[in-house]
Each structure stands twice: as C-alpha cells, then as structure tokens.
Amino acid sequence: MAAMKPRTGDGPMECTKEARHYVMRIPLEGGGRLVVELNATEAQELGEILIAAIVPKA
C-alpha cells in the first residue's frame, strides 16, 4: 500500500531538469500545485515572456 501524503500548496515554486524536459511546480491558492512539463524550447520561450513582462521598457 502506498504511503498517504497530504497534498498542500506549501513550499516554494520550483523547476527541475529531468531526462528530456523541465518540470515546473507552482503552489496554488487553496492548496495543491500546478505541475507543468516543458521541453527546452518551451522553457526558453517562457523565460523570455516572463522577463519581458517584468522588466520595464525604456
């Protein structure tokens, strides 16, 4: 029988590199986590979009 672990959204946002992809885990309000699997190209595009959104344009 598998061990039962509580599912909570507690913990930091994290991104780990696995064999052929990146796995990003984002805590959600109300509990739980959003888990997104990205390949290298998608991760690069996401990074560029996030940087463009937070860096003020001159």
C-alpha positions in Angstrom: 0.0 0.0 0.0 1.3 3.4 -0.9 2.0 6.0 1.8 -0.6 8.7 2.0 0.9 12.2 2.0 -1.1 15.4 2.4 -1.4 17.5 -0.7 -0.6 21.0 0.2 0.4 24.0 -1.8 3.0 24.9 0.8 6.5 25.1 -0.4 8.4 27.2 -2.9 7.9 27.4 -6.7 10.5 25.1 -8.2 11.7 23.9 -11.6 13.8 20.7 -12.0 15.6 19.3 -15.0 14.7 15.8 -15.7 15.8 13.4 -18.5 14.5 15.3 -21.6 12.3 18.0 -20.1 11.9 20.5 -17.3 9.2 20.1 -14.6 7.9 23.3 -13.0 5.8 23.1 -9.8 3.8 26.2 -8.8 1.9 26.3 -5.4 -1.8 27.3 -5.9 -4.1 29.3 -3.6 -6.4 26.9 -1.8 -3.9 24.1 -1.9 -2.3 21.8 -4.5 0.3 22.5 -7.1 0.2 23.2 -10.8 2.7 20.9 -12.5 3.9 21.8 -16.0 6.3 19.8 -18.1 8.3 21.8 -20.7 10.9 21.0 -23.3 14.0 23.2 -23.6 12.5 25.4 -26.3 9.3 26.0 -24.4 11.2 26.8 -21.2 13.3 29.3 -23.1 10.2 31.0 -24.6 8.5 31.1 -21.2 11.6 32.7 -19.7 11.7 35.4 -22.4 8.0 36.1 -22.0 8.3 36.5 -18.2 11.3 38.7 -18.4 9.5 40.9 -21.0 6.5 41.2 -18.6 8.5 42.2 -15.5 11.3 44.4 -17.0 10.1 47.9 -17.6 10.6 49.2 -21.2 12.8 52.2 -21.7 
